[in-house]
Amino acid sequence: MSENDELRIFHANLDVEDSDTSCCASMACLFDYRASRKKFASNTIRTTKYSLLTFFPLNLFDQLSRMFNIFWLIQSVVSLIPRLSPSTPETTVSGFAFIVLVSMAKDAYEDYMRHRSDSACNRTLVSVWRDGAFVQVASRSVRVGDVVRVEEDEAVPADLVLLGTAEGPGGSCLLETANLDGETNLKRFF
């Protein structure tokens, strides 16, 4: 393969007429075929802490890293020694087990809700330019180098470079970055 085959300039005119908005953009970018063969990270969002295999050991480690639970564990071990304990071992150990199991159940529920939220976000449909037209794909299917059209009041599905806006040349857009930095005020991008 010659050097001319590996580095090419990719030029596309994207003319789309919608009933609500009029969008026209032209872009030219250097497309490196060597870089396209590299493995990039996927656009899948995963905010869960645990999987089915790692839940019990990791959560038990989290539970035992809390000072209060360490105190309960030491107290439960001491209650198993008959001459040192003023209370019965059953009451101390059962209280400790109850606290740990309730905390584990709460963490499992929260992680399950995070998983459901991630799945819903990954299934969100996004308008992507492929094969000469905009097509709807799941946001987890957005790849590096895709041209993504984001309409008004839509969430941005990935890290994007703004190529143009419906405002025309020199136009700007307003973005809310609450998911990134917690600020709810709109930021202007040109």
C-alpha positions as CSV (number, residue, x, y, z in Angstrom):
1,M,0.0,0.0,0.0
2,S,1.5,3.3,-1.0
3,E,1.5,6.5,1.1
4,N,-1.2,8.0,-1.1
5,D,-3.5,5.1,-0.2
6,E,-3.0,5.5,3.5
7,L,-3.6,9.2,3.8
8,R,-6.6,10.7,2.0
9,I,-8.6,13.9,2.3
10,F,-12.2,13.1,2.9
11,H,-14.7,15.8,1.8
12,A,-18.5,15.6,2.3
13,N,-21.3,18.1,1.7
14,L,-24.1,17.5,4.2
15,D,-27.3,19.1,2.9
16,V,-30.3,18.3,4.9
17,E,-33.7,20.0,4.8
18,D,-36.0,19.4,7.7
19,S,-39.4,20.9,8.2
20,D,-38.3,22.5,11.5
21,T,-34.7,23.4,10.8
22,S,-32.5,24.0,7.8
23,C,-29.0,22.6,8.2
24,C,-26.2,22.9,5.7
25,A,-22.6,22.0,6.5
26,S,-19.5,21.3,4.5
27,M,-16.5,19.6,6.0
28,A,-13.1,18.4,5.0
29,C,-10.9,16.3,7.2
30,L,-7.7,14.3,6.9
31,F,-8.7,10.6,7.2
32,D,-5.8,8.3,8.2
33,Y,-6.5,4.7,7.3
34,R,-3.7,3.5,9.6
35,A,-5.5,5.1,12.6
36,S,-8.9,3.7,11.5
37,R,-7.6,0.2,12.1
38,K,-6.8,1.0,15.8
39,K,-9.1,-0.1,18.5
40,F,-11.0,2.8,20.1
41,A,-13.0,2.8,23.3
42,S,-16.7,2.2,22.7
43,N,-19.4,4.9,23.4
44,T,-21.1,2.6,25.9
45,I,-21.9,4.2,29.3
46,R,-21.3,2.1,32.4
47,T,-21.6,3.7,35.8
48,T,-22.3,0.5,37.8
49,K,-19.9,-0.5,40.5
50,Y,-20.5,-4.2,40.5
51,S,-21.2,-7.2,38.2
52,L,-22.9,-10.4,39.2
53,L,-19.6,-12.1,39.9
54,T,-18.0,-9.2,41.8
55,F,-20.9,-8.0,43.9
56,F,-20.4,-10.1,47.0
57,P,-16.6,-9.8,47.4
58,L,-16.4,-6.1,46.5
59,N,-19.4,-5.1,48.5
60,L,-18.2,-7.1,51.5
61,F,-14.9,-5.4,51.3
62,D,-16.7,-2.0,51.1
63,Q,-18.8,-2.9,54.1
64,L,-15.7,-4.0,56.2
65,S,-13.8,-0.8,55.2
66,R,-16.3,1.3,57.3
67,M,-15.2,2.0,60.8
68,F,-18.6,1.3,62.3
69,N,-18.7,-2.2,60.7
70,I,-15.2,-2.9,61.8
71,F,-16.3,-2.1,65.4
72,W,-19.3,-4.5,65.0
73,L,-17.1,-7.2,63.6
74,I,-14.6,-7.0,66.5
75,Q,-17.5,-6.9,69.0
76,S,-19.0,-10.0,67.3
77,V,-15.7,-11.9,67.5
78,V,-15.2,-10.9,71.1
79,S,-18.8,-12.1,71.9
80,L,-17.9,-15.5,70.7
81,I,-15.4,-15.9,73.6
82,P,-17.6,-16.9,76.6
83,R,-15.4,-15.5,79.4
84,L,-14.9,-12.0,77.8
85,S,-18.4,-11.3,76.6
86,P,-21.2,-9.9,78.8
87,S,-23.8,-10.6,76.1
88,T,-24.8,-13.7,74.1
89,P,-23.0,-14.2,70.8
90,E,-26.4,-14.7,68.9
91,T,-27.6,-11.1,69.6
92,T,-24.3,-9.5,68.6
93,V,-23.6,-11.5,65.5
94,S,-27.2,-11.3,64.3
95,G,-27.2,-7.5,64.7
96,F,-24.0,-7.3,62.8
97,A,-25.3,-9.6,60.0
98,F,-28.6,-7.6,59.8
99,I,-26.7,-4.3,59.3
100,V,-24.4,-5.8,56.7
101,L,-27.2,-7.6,54.8
102,V,-29.4,-4.5,54.7
103,S,-26.5,-2.4,53.5
104,M,-25.8,-5.0,50.8
105,A,-29.4,-5.0,49.7
106,K,-29.4,-1.2,49.5
107,D,-26.2,-1.2,47.4
108,A,-27.6,-4.0,45.1
109,Y,-30.8,-2.0,44.5
110,E,-28.8,1.3,43.8
111,D,-26.5,-0.6,41.4
112,Y,-29.4,-2.2,39.6
113,M,-31.0,1.2,39.1
114,R,-27.7,2.6,37.7
115,H,-27.6,-0.4,35.3
116,R,-31.2,0.4,34.1
117,S,-30.3,4.1,33.7
118,D,-27.2,3.2,31.7
119,S,-29.1,0.8,29.5
120,A,-31.7,3.5,28.7
121,C,-29.0,6.0,27.9
122,N,-27.1,3.6,25.7
123,R,-30.3,2.8,23.7
124,T,-31.1,6.5,23.0
125,L,-31.4,7.1,19.2
126,V,-28.8,9.4,17.6
127,S,-28.7,10.8,14.1
128,V,-25.4,9.7,12.5
129,W,-24.2,10.3,8.9
130,R,-23.4,6.9,7.4
131,D,-23.4,5.8,3.8
132,G,-24.5,9.1,2.4
133,A,-27.5,9.8,4.7
134,F,-28.4,10.4,8.3
135,V,-29.5,7.2,10.0
136,Q,-30.8,6.6,13.5
137,V,-28.5,4.4,15.6
138,A,-28.3,3.7,19.3
139,S,-25.9,6.0,21.1
140,R,-23.7,3.0,22.1
141,S,-23.0,2.5,18.4
142,V,-21.5,5.9,17.7
143,R,-17.9,5.4,16.6
144,V,-14.9,7.6,16.4
145,G,-15.1,9.7,13.2
146,D,-18.9,9.6,12.9
147,V,-20.6,12.9,12.0
148,V,-23.5,13.3,14.5
149,R,-26.4,15.7,14.1
150,V,-27.7,17.1,17.4
151,E,-31.1,18.8,17.3
152,E,-32.3,21.5,19.7
153,D,-32.8,20.3,23.3
154,E,-31.2,16.9,22.6
155,A,-28.5,15.4,24.9
156,V,-25.0,15.3,23.4
157,P,-24.3,11.5,23.0
158,A,-20.5,11.6,23.0
159,D,-17.5,13.9,23.0
160,L,-18.1,15.9,19.8
161,V,-16.3,18.6,17.8
162,L,-18.8,21.3,16.7
163,L,-18.7,21.6,12.9
164,G,-21.5,24.0,12.4
165,T,-24.8,25.3,13.7
166,A,-28.2,26.2,12.1
167,E,-27.3,29.8,12.9
168,G,-25.1,30.0,9.8
169,P,-21.5,31.1,9.5
170,G,-20.1,32.2,12.8
171,G,-23.1,30.8,14.6
172,S,-23.0,29.6,18.2
173,C,-24.8,27.1,20.4
174,L,-25.7,27.0,24.0
175,L,-24.9,23.8,26.0
176,E,-25.8,22.8,29.5
177,T,-22.9,20.9,31.2
178,A,-24.7,19.8,34.3
179,N,-23.7,16.1,33.7
180,L,-20.0,17.1,33.6
181,D,-19.5,19.8,36.2
182,G,-22.8,20.2,37.9
183,E,-23.4,23.8,36.6
184,T,-26.9,24.3,35.2
185,N,-26.3,27.6,33.5
186,L,-25.9,27.5,29.7
187,K,-22.4,27.9,28.1
188,R,-21.9,29.5,24.7
189,F,-19.8,27.6,22.2
190,F,-18.8,29.1,18.8
